[in-house]
Amino acid sequence: MKRFVLAKLLPVVLAVSSCTLSPEKSPPSRFHDLGPLPSRADGSPAAWSAVDVDAPEWLRGDRIRYRFVYSDPTRVGFYTLDRWIAPPSELLAQRFALLGDGGPFRIRIELEEFEQIFERPGSARAVIRFRALVYELGSNKRLAERMFQLSRISPSADAAGAVASFAGLTDESVSTVRAWVESMGVVHKPVTGPR
């Protein structure tokens, strides 16, 4: 009788133990870009024909960075499940390249910061800091250089809020650089070097 009961219970015990011993599946990663590219019809082309965006080693990955400046300002955190589909420098280059069309300049962007900052619990903002350099197209003659830092409040203090605020902030960065280049007063200068 005991053998019969054990024989009946053994499959049940094994099934229950296999459920508890097998590792739980972690949720799949979510990959983000900066949203749909703006239409070229939204504005006239900018005065550059080429753009190059560079970033230091720590900004070349696909992880979304954040920092709690109110409690641990020197520690950089990364969202576990949410990632960019490409490094921030590539996402930014795509936005700049879309707007440029045949102008006499080459733009170089040196990205220095691209992270979500928490200044207090439950409140965050996205920050982009970069140096923009303007060159004559086809030469290494530098015409202008300027540092930019822009920020935008995140609609929520999480990864989704970071992505949303970076999407708007990136397009704002492109518009800001465009306005600066156009204010230089040499937009229609003839191109002297080869394209």
C-alpha positions as CSV (number, residue, x, y, z in Angstrom):
1,M,0.0,0.0,0.0
2,K,2.8,2.4,0.9
3,R,4.5,1.6,-2.5
4,F,1.3,2.4,-4.3
5,V,0.9,5.7,-2.5
6,L,4.5,6.7,-3.1
7,A,4.2,5.7,-6.8
8,K,1.2,8.0,-7.1
9,L,2.8,10.9,-5.2
10,L,6.2,10.8,-6.9
11,P,5.1,12.4,-10.2
12,V,3.3,15.1,-8.3
13,V,6.3,15.9,-6.1
14,L,8.6,15.9,-9.1
15,A,6.3,18.3,-11.0
16,V,6.0,20.7,-8.1
17,S,9.8,20.7,-7.4
18,S,10.6,21.3,-11.1
19,C,8.3,24.3,-11.0
20,T,10.1,25.8,-8.1
21,L,13.6,24.9,-9.1
22,S,13.5,26.2,-12.7
23,P,14.6,29.8,-13.0
24,E,11.9,32.3,-13.6
25,K,12.0,33.9,-17.0
26,S,13.0,37.5,-16.8
27,P,11.0,40.0,-18.8
28,P,12.4,40.7,-22.3
29,S,14.5,43.8,-22.9
30,R,12.9,46.8,-24.5
31,F,14.8,48.6,-27.2
32,H,14.2,52.3,-27.9
33,D,15.1,54.9,-30.6
34,L,14.2,58.6,-30.6
35,G,10.8,58.1,-32.3
36,P,9.8,58.7,-35.9
37,L,12.2,60.9,-37.8
38,P,10.8,64.4,-38.4
39,S,9.6,65.1,-41.9
40,R,12.0,67.1,-44.1
41,A,8.9,69.0,-45.1
42,D,8.8,70.5,-41.6
43,G,11.4,73.0,-42.5
44,S,14.0,74.1,-45.1
45,P,17.3,72.2,-45.1
46,A,20.1,73.2,-42.8
47,A,23.4,74.7,-44.0
48,W,25.5,71.5,-43.6
49,S,26.2,68.7,-46.0
50,A,28.0,66.4,-43.6
51,V,27.9,65.6,-39.9
52,D,30.1,63.6,-37.6
53,V,29.1,62.8,-34.0
54,D,31.8,61.4,-31.6
55,A,31.5,60.3,-28.0
56,P,33.8,59.2,-25.3
57,E,34.1,55.5,-24.5
58,W,31.5,55.6,-21.7
59,L,28.8,56.9,-24.0
60,R,29.4,54.4,-26.8
61,G,27.1,51.7,-25.3
62,D,23.4,51.2,-25.7
63,R,22.4,51.4,-22.0
64,I,20.2,54.3,-20.8
65,R,22.1,56.1,-18.0
66,Y,20.7,57.9,-15.0
67,R,22.1,59.5,-11.9
68,F,20.7,60.3,-8.4
69,V,22.4,63.7,-7.8
70,Y,20.5,64.2,-4.6
71,S,21.8,61.1,-2.8
72,D,24.7,59.5,-4.7
73,P,26.0,62.0,-7.3
74,T,29.1,60.1,-8.4
75,R,27.3,56.8,-9.1
76,V,26.0,56.2,-12.7
77,G,23.0,53.8,-12.9
78,F,21.6,52.0,-15.9
79,Y,18.1,50.8,-16.6
80,T,18.1,47.0,-16.7
81,L,15.4,46.2,-19.2
82,D,15.5,49.3,-21.4
83,R,18.2,50.0,-23.9
84,W,18.8,52.2,-27.0
85,I,18.9,50.4,-30.3
86,A,22.2,52.2,-31.0
87,P,24.6,54.3,-29.0
88,P,23.4,57.8,-28.4
89,S,26.0,59.3,-30.8
90,E,24.5,57.3,-33.7
91,L,21.0,58.3,-32.8
92,L,22.0,62.0,-32.6
93,A,24.0,61.7,-35.9
94,Q,20.9,60.4,-37.7
95,R,18.9,63.4,-36.6
96,F,21.5,65.9,-37.7
97,A,22.0,64.1,-41.0
98,L,18.3,64.2,-41.8
99,L,18.1,67.9,-41.7
100,G,21.3,68.8,-43.5
101,D,21.2,69.1,-47.3
102,G,23.8,70.6,-49.5
103,G,25.0,73.5,-47.4
104,P,28.6,74.7,-47.3
105,F,29.5,73.3,-43.9
106,R,30.6,70.2,-42.1
107,I,29.4,69.8,-38.5
108,R,31.3,67.9,-35.8
109,I,29.5,67.1,-32.6
110,E,31.5,66.0,-29.6
111,L,29.0,64.4,-27.2
112,E,29.9,64.8,-23.5
113,E,26.7,64.0,-21.6
114,F,23.5,62.1,-22.4
115,E,21.8,61.0,-19.2
116,Q,18.8,61.3,-17.0
117,I,19.3,63.3,-13.8
118,F,17.3,62.8,-10.7
119,E,17.6,66.0,-8.6
120,R,15.1,64.6,-6.0
121,P,13.0,61.4,-5.7
122,G,10.3,61.1,-8.3
123,S,11.6,64.0,-10.4
124,A,14.0,63.7,-13.4
125,R,15.2,65.5,-16.4
126,A,17.2,64.5,-19.5
127,V,20.5,66.3,-20.1
128,I,22.5,66.6,-23.3
129,R,25.8,68.4,-23.3
130,F,28.0,68.6,-26.4
131,R,30.5,70.8,-28.3
132,A,29.6,71.8,-31.8
133,L,32.3,72.6,-34.4
134,V,31.7,74.1,-37.8
135,Y,34.1,73.5,-40.7
136,E,34.2,74.5,-44.3
137,L,33.0,71.6,-46.3
138,G,36.0,69.9,-48.0
139,S,38.6,71.4,-45.7
140,N,39.8,71.4,-42.1
141,K,39.3,75.1,-41.7
142,R,37.3,75.6,-38.4
143,L,34.9,78.5,-38.6
144,A,33.2,78.3,-35.2
145,E,32.9,76.3,-32.0
146,R,30.5,76.4,-29.2
147,M,29.4,74.3,-26.1
148,F,25.8,73.5,-25.7
149,Q,23.9,72.1,-22.7
150,L,20.2,71.4,-22.9
151,S,17.8,69.7,-20.6
152,R,14.1,68.7,-20.5
153,I,11.9,67.5,-17.7
154,S,11.1,63.8,-18.0
155,P,7.3,63.1,-18.0
156,S,7.9,60.2,-15.6
157,A,10.8,59.3,-13.4
158,D,11.6,56.0,-15.1
159,A,13.1,54.6,-18.3
160,A,10.0,55.5,-20.4
161,G,10.3,59.1,-19.1
162,A,13.9,59.2,-20.1
163,V,13.3,58.0,-23.6
164,A,10.4,60.5,-24.1
165,S,12.4,63.5,-22.9
166,F,15.5,62.5,-24.9
167,A,13.4,62.2,-28.0
168,G,12.3,65.9,-27.7
169,L,15.6,67.1,-26.5
170,T,17.5,65.6,-29.4
171,D,15.4,67.4,-31.9
172,E,15.7,70.6,-29.9
173,S,19.5,70.2,-30.0
174,V,19.5,69.9,-33.8
175,S,17.3,73.0,-34.0
176,T,19.5,75.0,-31.6
177,V,22.6,74.2,-33.6
178,R,20.9,75.1,-36.8
179,A,19.9,78.5,-35.5
180,W,23.4,79.1,-34.2
181,V,25.0,78.1,-37.6
182,E,22.5,80.3,-39.5
183,S,23.3,83.3,-37.1
184,M,26.9,83.1,-38.1
185,G,26.1,85.2,-41.2
186,V,28.1,83.0,-43.6
187,V,25.5,80.4,-44.6
188,H,25.7,81.4,-48.3
189,K,29.4,81.5,-48.5
190,P,30.6,79.6,-51.6
191,V,32.2,76.3,-51.2
192,T,35.9,76.5,-52.1
193,G,36.9,72.9,-51.5
194,P,35.9,69.6,-53.2
195,R,32.6,68.1,-52.0
